[in-house]
Amino acid sequence: MRRRPRPATRVTGRLQSAGWNGGVSAAARTLTCVDTTLQDPLVGQVLDGRYRVEARIAVGGMATVYRAVDTRLDRVLALKVMHPALAADDAFVERFIREAKSVARLAHPNVVQVFDQGADGSYVYLAMEYIAGCTLRDVLRERGALQPRAALDILEPVLAALGAAHRAGFVHRDMKPENVLIGDDGRVKVADFGLVRSVDTVTSTTGAVLGTVAYLAPEQIEQPGAADPRVDVYACGVVLYEMLTGEKPHDGDSPAIVLYKHLHDDVPPPSAVVPGLPPALDTLVAAATARRPDVRPPDAVALLGEAREAHGALSEEQLDALPPLAVSAAHDIAEDRTSVIPRSLTVPRPLPVDGDGDDEAAVHRTSRFQSPPPLPPRRRFARPRRGVLAVVTVVLLVLGVGAGVWYINSGQFTKVPAVLTQKEAEARQRLEAAGLKVGKVEHRHSDTVERGTVLDTDPEPGARIRKHDAVTLTVSDGPEMVKVPDVRGLRLKKAETTLKEEGLEPGLVTEEFSEDVDQGAVISTDPEAGAQRHADTAVSIVVSKGSPVDVPDVTGDDLADARTELQEAGLKVKIAPQQVTSEFDKGKIAAQTPEEGGRLAAGGTVTLTLSKGPEMVEVPDVVGSSVDDATSLLEQSGFEVKEDRGLLGLFGDTVKKQSVKAGDTAPKGSTITITIR
């Protein structure tokens, strides 16, 4: 296998060799680009007393992204501000803050960093790394399709970022080209790790939403809220297919059609669109986009290994093969000065030409068998008139039998019309118009489909069914709302089990002292008991550390006395392995952790450090010296000084005597008395 440089350092070069010249915008364009000249109330303002908003970069359904300057650190950054309407929803803000904190702990060179999070009035914001460049969506919009080398060089750092997230317990859940940033310096970064997304984003029919549902794994559709790393693996497989072919594997006029295809159709091999693509790339796409999650690689790390293996198996010619769907400059169009692709670097795009030799009959043939050759013409013979009646009888008999066969095989059948995404009443009308009845109506919760809208039919749309038969409808009940149970007083494990049984997820666990709640039992939850939340919402838990115990001061005590006093207070004792010199005698307690006044839970541990005794220092000779000189010399040696002037030394300035003779030793820090006469 060839040794290759790190993908993140060469992506720009690979794209330039394919005709792409790099940065067209700020990389915070993870949302739809807008005209930044429009008046925006935040532009020119200083948010939270720190971030000066300079320009609006992009606007999306959840937030607006601005280029800003951190006036405290004097650096440019991207400021993502949640729309005030969403900021009024506590659930959105709670999730925004919680997940931003999680991503901030994910330090990886291919992940957009989160520097800060805060709120200023109705503005809830994230301060993020600013990347000068563009998104993968910009590249695909300009290029149409990429060479295999460029596609793999982008995919590998994306998988490295997702792999780090998966190993840290995070799932992106919204991988798409809009969230892949390509910097001017060639760095590839993944953005929007678990940031705020509306629970009904797939019910709209806007282009942005179609772009989102195009990357949903089947289990995300069947089980809304699924957050297994394999949903990111599936999305990366779809992104790789789009990079190689220039188009999405599943498309349709509405999100419901796209969702239906994800559930029932396999992603086709890229070579079906781009003939000549190596089988290794077909295999890689098929592994990542398998409809059954257990068939896919378990996480992005595993898929990265397969991608690198496929990369190494391709020749230089295969890696640099130009896809036929790459955007061409040979079309007779005017030079677009805003394009990221110079006309001089573009490549002609093959277009179908009339008369290329396609057999029109073969194109429109619906049978897999060859049509039989025409029979040779027969000569006409005169038929006796008496045979006319017999001929008519035979013809009528054949027509009657044919009509009967048609009715049995086709005439009494029809197809189930497509009623997905329609309201129940509209679906009933359409089924009845098709000669069908509505049988059983089932209901199922969905985080992605509006309440009262048809989720599924049995038989499925397009299936062959007898006329007047019944069709079962499955109608959405909207997002499943769960009441947070009261777990106060329960042990932590029992509380977590109770939350899971109610359809919620245990979240962050913190500890606090409590005079009323036993140690290890739950004090409170956030959201509090009785609150209504979507299923799978994380619930933070506060657990009691029990009644606090004030740590007594045992420094200077014997070890036995100190141990007894601490144990009587309900605390445990640990002896530090190292002893230290101190003012206390050898074997006494020189220091303790926590110190006096500290608080521990009952059963907490206090670490005691034993004294090696004081450090002994030789006493200098100060007799005959002036008071100032004697004091200075003794203090430099580590002693405290006490003056004894008596009645005769009130006005004297000469040391006549010292309490410890010169040359003897005394504990460092002890007091030496000097007599002045």
N, C-alpha and C positions, 0 to 999 in steps of 0.2 A: 504494500500500500504506500502511495506517495505521501511524503510529509508536506503538509500545506501550512502557510501562515494562518494566523488567527483570522477568522472571517470578518470580525468587526473592523479590522484595519484596512480592508481592501475593497469594501463594497462599492464605494464611490468610483474607484478605478474601473471595476467591472462594468458598472452601469455606464460610465463614460465611454468605454470601449464599445458599448451597444448603442451609443448615440444619446446618452442622457447627461446633461451638464451640471446636475446637482442643484443646490439650494435655491428654492424659489420663494420660500417664506419661512417664518419662524416655526420651529418644530412643535410648538404648542398647538399646532393646527390639528389636534385630535378631534376637533369638531368641525362643523361646516363653516368654510371661510365666508366672511361677510365683508361688506364695504365699510372699512374702518373710518371713513370720513363722516359717517352718520353720527349725529349728536348722541353722546352717551354721558349720562350724569356722573359716572365714576372717573372718566378720563380727566386728568388734571388734579384729581383729589388725592389726598394722602390717607390711606386706609389704615386704621388701627394705630395712627400716629407714627407709622414706620414705612409703609409701602406706597411710594408715589406711582400712581397709575399713569403710564405714558400713552398707551394705545390699546385699542381693542383688536385682538387677533382673530377670534372666532367665537361663534355662538352656537350652542346646541340646545337640546331639549331640557337638559338638567342644569347647565351652568354656562357662564361666559368666561372666556380666557382672555387675559390682558397681559401685555408686556409691562413690567413694572420694575422699579429700582428700589432695592432695600437700602433706605437712607442710613441705616445703622451700620451696615457692612459695606455699603457702596458697591453693590453688585446687581447685575441684571438678572431677573428671574421671571418665571411665568406664574401669574396669579389666577387661580381658578376660583370663581365666585359663584356660589349656588344662587339660582334665581330666587328673589325674595319670596315669591309665592310658595316655593318648596321649603324655604327656610322657616316658614311658619309651621311646618309639619314636624313635630318633635321626633317622629319615627325616622324621617329622612335625615334630620340633623344628627340624631344619635348614631345612625349607621354610618354617615359621612365621617364623623369624628372617630368612631371605633375602628373602622377599616383603614382610615388614614394613618392612625397610630400603628396598626399592624404593618402597613406597607413601609412606613418610615423605618421599621426595624429590619427591613429586607435590603441589605447593602449588597448590591451586585452591579458590575460595570455596565450591564445591558438593561438595567431597570431605571426609569426616570425617578430621580430622587425626590423625596418630599422633605422640605426643609422646616416647614412651620404650618400650624393650623390655628385658626382663631376666628373671632367674630367681632364685627364692629356694627352695632345696631342690628339692622335686619340683614346685614351682609355676612354670610358664613363663607370662609375662604380657605384655600390651600395655597401655600407658597411652594412652588416646585422648581426643579431644574429647568433652565431655558436652553433649548437645543436649536441652533441655527441650522436649518435644512428644510426637509419636507417629510411627508408621510409616504408610506408605501402605496397608498391609494393614489397620490399624485403621480407617482412613477407609473403605475398601471394605467392611469387615465391617459398619460402621455405616450407610453410605449406600447400598450395593448397586451404584450406578452414579453417575457424575459428569456434570455438564454439560460440553459440549465445551470451554468456556473454562477451567474448572478442570483438566480433563484435560490440555490443552495447556500450561497454566501450570505444571503439575508435570513434564510430559514434557520441556520445553525446558531447564530447568536440569539435569535428569538427563542429557540428551544433551550438554550443555556439559561436565559433569564427565567423562563417558565419552570425549568427544572429546579433552579434554586428556590423558586416560590413553592413548588410542590413538595420539596424536601423540608421546607419550613412550615408546611401545613396550610398554605394558601392556594386558592384556585382562582384563576383570572375570570373565567366564565363569560368573557365578551371579547375573545380574540378575533380580530379582523384587521384588514390593511390600514384602516384609519388609526389604529392603536399601535402601529409599528412606525417609529420615527427613524429617519436616516439623516444623520448630520452631515454638514459640509465636509467634515474631516473623516467621513467614512464610518463613524460609529453607528451601530444599530441599537436602538433602545425600545423597550416595551413600555407603554404608558397605560394609565387608567386601570391599575390593579384594584379591582373590587370597589371602584368609586361609585357614587350614588347613581342608580338607574331606576327608572320608573317600573313598577310591577306590571304595567300593561303596555310596555313598549312594542309588543308584537301584535297588538290589535289594530294599530294604525295601518294605513296603506301608503304611507309616504315612502319616498325612495330611501331615506335614511334607515327606516325600519326594515325595508326589504333587504338592505345591506346587512342588517343585524341578524335577521332570521336565516339568512343564507349560510350562517356558520354555526347554527344550533345543532347539537348532537341529538339523535332520536330520543335518548333518555331525558333530555331537558324538556322535550315536548310532552312526552308521556308522563313524566314525573316532574312537574314544575318545581324549581328550587334545587334540583340535583346539582351537587357541587363536587363530584369526583374529578380527580385530575384528568381522567380520560375524556372529559368534555373539551378540555383545552387541546388534547391530542387530536380529536376529531376536527376542531376548528383549524388547527395548523395544517391538517391534511387538505382541507378545503382551500386554505390560503395558498398552499403549494400548487394545487391544481390550477388556481386562478393565475398564479405567476407564470406557470408553464404554458397555459392556453390563452390567457387574456380574457377568459369568461368564467362565470360561476358554473359549477356542475348542475345546480338545480335553480331554475328560474320560473317565474310565473307572473300572472297579472295581479295576484293578490298574495298577501302573506300566507293565507290558508293553503293555497296551492303549493307554495314552497315547503311549508311544514309537512304537507301530505307526501311530497316527494322524498323528504328526508326520512320519513317513517317507512316508506314502501319501496323506494328505488335506491339501488346501490350507486355510489359515485362512479361514473364511467372512467375507464383508463384515459389519461391525458393523450396517449398516442392515438386515440380515436379522433381527436380534434387536430393534433399536430403529428401527422405521420412521420415516422422515423425516430420518435423519441425512444431512448433506450428502455428495455423492459425493466431495468432496475428502478426507474422513476415510477413506472406503472405500479410496481410492487410496493414501493414506499407509500404512494398515495393510497393504494388499496388497504394496506395495513393500518394506516392512520384513520381512515374513514370507514372502517368496518361498522356496520349498523349495530352489531352486538358488542357492547363494551368489553366483554371478557375476551374478545378476539384481538382488540387493539393493544398496543404497548401500554403498560400500566401507568406510565407518566412520561413527561417530556424528556427526562434523562434517558429512558430507554429508547424513545423515538430519536433522540439526538445521536445515539450510538448507531442506529440503523441508517440515519441520514449520512453520517460520516462514512459508513461502510459503502453505501451507494455512491457517494462522492468519489471515493477512492477507486471504485470499480470502473468509472467512466474514463474514456480516453479524452485527450485534449480536443480532438475534433468533435466528439459528442458533447463535451461541456460548452464549447463555443459555437455550437450550431445555432443559426439564427432562426427563431420561430417564424412561420409564415404569417402569423397574426400580429407581428410587430407593426407598429404604426409607421407608415411610409411618408416620405417627403416627395415621392415621385408624383403624387396626386397634384393636379394643377391648382394649387391653392396659394393665396398670398402669404408672404412671410408674416408669422405671428410673433411680434416682438415680446409678447408676454409668455411665450411657450418655454418650457424647460428643455426643449430639444432643438438644436440648431438644424436648419434645413440641410446643411452640408454633411451632417452625420447620419441622416435618416436613410433607410433602406427600402427599396420598392416592395410593395405588398402585393403578392399574387392575387389577382381577381379572376373570377370565372369569365370565360370568353365564349360567346355563342359559336357553336360549330366545333367544339373541342372533341367531338367524337362520342359524346354520351349517347347511349341508346335510349331514346325516350321511352320506348316500350318497356325496357328493363327497369327504368327509373320508376315507372308507375305500376309495374307488375306487383300484385299483392300475393301471389302464390309463390311458394318456394320451388314449384315444379315447372319445368319448361312447358310452354304451350305446345300442344300437338300440332304437327304440320297440317296444313289445310288438305282436305280430301280432294282428289282429282275430280274435275267436273264429269258428271254422268250424262250420258246421251238420253234424250227424251224419247219415250215410246208412247205411242197412242194407247190409252187405257180404255177399256170398254166402259160405256156409260153405266152399265149395271154395277160396276165396281165403285162408282162415286159414293154411293150410300155407305158402303163398307169403309171407305177412306175417311169420310166425315165422322163415322162412329168411332173409329180408332183415334182420330185427332181429339174428339171430345173426351174420350176416355183418358187419354194422356194428360190433357189439360186438367181434368178433374183430379186425377191422381197427383199431378204436380201441385195443384192448389192445396190438396190435403196434406201433402208432405211439407209444403211451405208453412202451412198453419201450425202443424205439429212442431216443426223445428224452429220457426222464426216468428210466425204471425202472432203467436200468443205470448211472446216475450218482449220486453223493453229493457232499457238501461236505467239504472238509478241516477237521477240528476244530481249535479253537484250542489249541495245546500250548505256546505261548510261555511262558517263565518256569518250565516244568515240568522236572523231572529227566528224563534220557534214558529211563530205564526206564518212568517214568510216561507219557511221550509215546508210547513204543512200544505200551503197553497200550491207550491211548486210540485210537490209529490202527487197531490191530487190531480193536478193538471196533466201529469204524466200517466195517470191511470193507476196510481198506487195509493195504498192506505198507510196511515201512520199507526204503527203497532204500539209497542211499549216505549215509553219515554223515560230514559234513565238520566241521572244527574251526577255530575262529578265536579269537584273543585278544580280551579285552574288559576294560576297566577298570571297567565298570559292572554287568556281569552275572556272577553267581557261577559258579565252575567246575562243569562238568557239567550246566549248565542250557541249555535250548534257546533259541538266539538267533533263529533264522529257520527257515522251512520253504519248500520249493519243490515244488508250488505253495504260494502263501501261504494263511494261514487264511481259510476261507470260500469259497475257489475251488471251482469245479465240476470234478469229476474222476470218471473211470470207477471203478466198484467193482473192488477187487482190484489197482488200479494202485499203483505205488510212490511214496512221498513222501520227498524228500531232507531230512534234518535237518542243521542247522548248530548245533553244540554249543559252548558257551563253554569255553575253556581258562583262563579267569580272566585277571588282568592279566599282560601280557607282562613277564617279568623278563629283564633284560639284565646281562651281566657287564661291568664296567668294564674296558676294555682297558688294557694297559700302554703308555703313550705317552711314558714317560720317555726323554729324549734326543732326541726328535723335535722338529723345528722347529714353531713355534706353528701355522702354517697346516696343516701335515701332521697335527698332533695333533687339531686341530678337525675336519678331514675324517674322520679315523679314528673319532672319537667319533660323528659324524653317521652314518657307515656302520654303526655298531653299534646305532643307534637311540637315542642319547643326544644331549643338547644341550650345546654349549660354554657355560660359565657365566662367572663373573667371572675376569678375568685380572689377576694381580698379579706383580710382579717382585721378585727377591731376588738378592743377590750369592752366587756359588758358586765355590769353588776347583776343583771337580771337573767341573762341567757347563759346556759352551761357552755363550757369550752367544747368547741367542735360542732356546735349546733348553729343553725342559720339565724342570723339577726334580721336580715331584710333582703329584698331583691329589687333589681331595677331592670325592667318596669316592675312596679309594685303589684302585689296580689290583686286580682280582679280586673286588671287592665286588659284590653282587647288588642291582640297583636296577630300579624300574619304567622302562619305555621312556619316552623324552622327559624323563627326569630331567636337570636341569642339573648339570654337573660343573665345579667351579672348577679353574683351572689356574694353577700357579706357574711362571714363566719365569725363566731365569737372566739376570742382568745381567753375567755373566762375573766374572772375578777382580777384586776391588776394587783401585783404584790410590790410594795415599796422595798427596794433593796437597801438593807442596813449598811452602815459603815463599819468594816472590820479591819481596816488598815491599822497596823501596830499591834494587833492581837496575836496570841499564839494560834497555831494552825488548828489545834483541837477546839479551842474556844470559838474560833471563827466558823468552823464547820458546824458546830452545834447550833450556833445562832442562826446560820443560814438555813439549816435543815428545819429548825423549828418554825421558820418563816414560810416553809413550803417550797424551798428552792433546792436545787442540786448544786454540788460543788465539783469543780474541775481544777486541777493544779497545773499551772503552766510549766512546761518542761525546762525553761530557763529561769535562773535566779538572777537578781539584780542587786547592786549595791544601793544602800539607802540609809537614811538616818536611823532606821530601826535596827535593833539587834538581829544577829543571825538567827534564822528560823521564824522570825516574825513575818506578818503579812505586809509586804512592801506596797502592793497595788492590787486593785480589784477591777473587774469589768463585768457588768456596768458599775459605775461609781455610785457613791451614795446619792440617793434621790432618783436613780433610774427605776424604771418599772418593767416588770416581767410578768408573764402569765404564770400561774401556779405550776410548779414542776419545771420552770425555766432554770437555766444553768448560769452560775456565777463563776467566772474564772479567777483564781487567786494566784498571785505571783509572790514567791517567798523572797525574803531579803538574805543577801550574803553578808549582811552587816555593813557598817559604815566604812567608807574609804579612809584609811589612816594616813595623815599628812604630817611631815616633820615641821615643828614649830620654829619659826625664825627668831633670831635674837634682836629684840627691839629696845632693850634697856639702854638708856642714854640718848635715845633718839627723841626727836620732837614728837609731839602728839600726832600731828598730821602725817609725818613720815611713818610712824609706827602703825597707825591705822591703815594707811595705804598698803604697807608691806603685808600685814596680816590678812587683809581682805583679798589681796592678790593670791595668797596661799590657800584661800578657801574658807577662812574663819570669819565668824562674827566678832565684833569688837565691843567691849564694854569698858567705860572709863570709871575709875575710882579716884576722885580728887580729895575727898575728906575735907577737913577744915584748912589744912596746910597747903592743899593743892588747888585752891580756888583760882589762884592767879598764876599758877605754874604752867610750864610748857614742856617739861622734860619727864620722860618715863623713868621711874626709879625701880619698878618691879613689874613682872608679868606672871599671871596665875599658873602657866605651864612653862617649865624651864625651856630655854633654847636647846634644840637638839632632840628633845623628847617628841613623841608622836601623839596626835590627838585626832578624833574623828573629824573628817571634813564637814564643815558646816556647823561645828560646835563653837561655843563662845569662849574667847580668851579675854580675861580682865587685865587691864593695864592700870597700874597705880601711878598717879602723877603727883609730883612734889614741886 
